[in-house]
Amino acid sequence: MKSDTSSAVELEAVSKWYGNLSAACDVDLTVGKRELVTLLGPSGCGKTTILRLIAGFARPNSGTVRINGAVVNEVPPHRRRVGLVFQNYALFPHLTVGENVAFGLKMRRVASKARRAAVNLALDRVRLTDRIDAYPRQLSGGQQQRVALARALVIEPDVLLLDEPFGALDRELRQHMQGELRRLQRSYGISTLLVTHDQEEALMLSDRIVVMSAGAVEQTGSAADVFERPQTRFVAQFMGRTNLFDGHVQSVGKASQVELAGNAVEIALRGRYRHGDKVTVMIRPERIVMRSAVVPVAATGDYAAGPLLGKITEVNYLGSAVETTVAIGEGNSTTLLMRAPAQLDSAVRLAPGDLVQVIIPHEAVHVIAARMTLTGSPGRPAPTAGDGG
């Protein structure tokens, strides 16, 4: 990967080990100018390690870290123009809000008059000018978070690094602060790298999402790409509950068919598939259509599969949505998860034991992986993971 001066941050084939533990393995990553990129993944996947490598708190065993096109592998943290916000805020309890925000400027020997002006501007942007003389213990969690953001932004960093910044906040305040972060990020036009394990947060805030697992990048893309078109089984599972099936290609053509749980599902396969090739298919629960079995649904070519007769086995009310599990196939051997907006009229809700018809639209089906059979021409290339759907 060549250096890109339009990028605020670049990691090229970066690896980091702690003893025998690989915390990051050949990671390639870019954060463009004015872009908000999210590192998303479970605990221990390497997200915070990447943040520490960029901030300078850790050095890579191999690979290159660049900030604004300059290699910073050997540059100490205090000489990197990065702003940091941590989950616990890390405010100095013995300093006032104004003194906390001014700390970085003071360490950079900014003149007193310029320092005061910058602090006032930063606090105005986070709407805390009236709390400049308060101490952290006198602030709410959301106010402390805004002080931490102001302190990181006041030094006018080249990149803002956020490590689970909203993890300690309750849901309502967390959602409010997420909106505040996006507003500030756009206002400052600052390149930002956010670390989180919260899928909803990543989908809402990000220009791009980088999904990590076991120290490696699984997939990089827009929120829609990662959610709707996962390239690996891990990404599909991590982005929320969904339907995953292993099947095999039944026929190939403009509208190919895959045998799935005893049913033929129509898929637009874009790779070099042949009859019998094994595939892994995701069916999004939000896209599946369910109808009462009382009113017959005619079979047409307008959808990938169905109508399939099934029996409801579980119904979970989630407030804004209802998750329903339906057993389909011979002997009700296969289950499908469906998710739909909650209905206002409880009288029309279906219940466990009810017979239903299930329709799977084309847009609900996505191939996330494929394994070619051993038959056929030797050396025939396998399709790229994520082809089709």
Number of C-alpha atoms within 10 A of each C-alpha: 9 7 18 15 15 13 18 22 26 27 23 18 17 22 24 23 16 9 7 6 9 15 21 27 19 16 20 17 20 21 23 23 18 20 21 24 26 28 27 26 25 16 12 13 22 26 30 20 21 27 20 17 22 26 26 21 12 17 24 21 14 15 17 21 27 20 24 20 16 15 15 20 19 11 12 13 16 13 11 16 16 22 23 22 25 18 15 16 20 13 21 14 12 11 16 19 29 23 20 23 30 26 19 19 22 14 9 12 10 15 10 12 8 11 20 17 10 21 26 19 15 25 23 13 17 19 14 18 16 9 17 17 12 14 19 21 12 13 14 10 19 17 18 21 25 23 28 25 25 30 27 24 26 21 23 16 16 19 29 22 23 23 21 18 24 26 15 15 15 11 11 8 14 18 15 12 19 17 14 15 17 14 14 17 18 14 11 12 13 21 23 25 27 24 24 23 20 16 19 12 17 24 19 13 18 21 17 23 26 24 27 24 21 17 23 21 22 17 18 19 17 16 21 12 14 21 20 19 21 27 22 18 18 15 20 21 15 19 19 13 13 17 17 20 15 15 21 25 22 18 18 18 12 11 12 20 22 27 18 21 17 13 16 19 24 26 26 20 22 16 15 14 23 18 17 18 19 20 22 20 26 24 24 25 22 15 17 20 17 20 16 15 17 9 9 11 15 7 12 10 10 10 17 23 22 21 21 18 20 26 21 19 17 15 18 12 12 11 9 9 14 16 18 21 19 26 22 22 16 12 8 13 10 15 17 21 20 23 23 16 13 15 13 8 7 8 7 8 11 16 14 13 13 13 19 23 21 24 21 23 20 20 15 20 27 24 26 24 21 23 15 19 14 10 10 10 7 7 6 10 11 13 17 15 18 21 18 18 20
